[in-house]
């Protein structure tokens, strides 16, 4: 009951320290995702605009689409590995999950999934790079 009452006070705005913690959680959660999303979109737009000719008759259109697909795959991997952590943090901050709850999901979300991201990122690059894929 005590953790629930404290979380309700945080979300209701009664506790200024709690609001600061909630703001820090939101920054921790949304800033990395926003940066990745903006960088992904900028990279894809820049690649398309660098062709400078109408897209239909440019000889490197297939290569640009291939690079854009790789950028999209890496960005999706980042989001898939961070969304469970984001949801866990937000639900805990909003009081849906107790602070004293089981630590196992938090460990998986906070440490294991980012390690999966770190392991699969180079694998995507190696498998998508035509010269590296046969070597590995």
SULKA-V368046 format. One record per residue. SS is DSSP state (~ for helix, > for strand, _ for the rest). PHI is phi in radians with two decimals (999 if undefined). NEAR is the number of other ideal C-beta (glycine too) atoms within 10 Angstrom. Layout:
SS;PHI;NEAR
SS;PHI;NEAR
This chain:
_;999;6
~;-1.14;9
~;-1.11;14
~;-1.16;11
~;-1.13;10
~;-1.15;14
~;-1.17;21
~;-1.09;13
~;-1.13;14
~;-1.14;20
~;-1.28;14
~;-1.40;10
_;1.61;10
_;-1.35;11
_;-2.03;16
~;-1.18;9
~;-1.13;8
~;-1.14;17
~;-1.16;15
~;-1.13;11
~;-1.09;13
~;-1.12;18
~;-1.10;11
~;-1.14;11
~;-1.12;16
~;-1.10;14
~;-1.12;10
~;-1.13;12
~;-1.50;19
~;-1.59;13
~;-1.12;10
~;-1.07;14
~;-1.13;15
~;-1.16;10
~;-1.08;11
~;-1.11;16
~;-1.11;14
~;-1.12;10
~;-1.11;12
~;-1.08;18
~;-1.13;12
~;-1.08;10
~;-1.11;17
~;-1.15;18
~;-1.16;11
~;-1.09;9
~;-1.12;17
~;-1.15;14
~;-1.27;9
_;-1.23;10
_;-1.21;15
_;1.08;6
_;-2.03;10
_;-0.97;8
~;-1.07;10
~;-1.19;6
~;-1.88;8
_;-1.44;15
_;-1.21;8
_;-1.77;13
~;-1.09;15
~;-1.10;9
~;-1.15;13
~;-1.13;17
~;-1.15;14
~;-1.12;15
~;-1.13;15
~;-1.08;16
~;-1.13;12
~;-1.15;16
~;-1.06;17
~;-1.11;13
~;-1.08;16
~;-1.16;18
~;-1.16;18
~;-1.11;13
~;-1.05;16
~;-1.05;20
~;-1.13;15
~;-1.12;13
~;-1.45;19
~;-1.81;18
~;-1.05;14
~;-1.06;15
~;-1.13;20
~;-1.06;18
~;-1.12;14
~;-1.07;19
~;-1.12;18
~;-1.14;16
~;-1.18;11
~;-1.20;18
~;-1.15;21
_;-1.48;14
_;1.60;17
_;-1.24;12
_;-1.85;19
_;-1.33;13
_;-1.14;11
_;-1.55;8
_;-1.24;12
_;-1.08;9
_;-1.48;9
~;-1.00;8
~;-1.06;14
~;-1.09;15
~;-1.16;10
~;-1.11;14
~;-1.20;19
~;-1.46;14
~;-2.00;11
~;-1.25;13
~;-1.14;16
~;-1.09;14
~;-1.20;10
~;-1.09;14
~;-1.02;16
~;-1.14;10
~;-1.40;9
~;-1.44;17
~;-0.98;15
~;-1.15;11
~;-1.11;11
~;-1.10;14
~;-1.08;13
~;-1.12;13
~;-1.27;14
~;-1.47;16
_;-1.40;13
~;-1.09;9
~;-1.45;7
~;-1.57;12
~;-1.02;10
_;-1.19;6
_;-1.25;7
_;-1.87;9
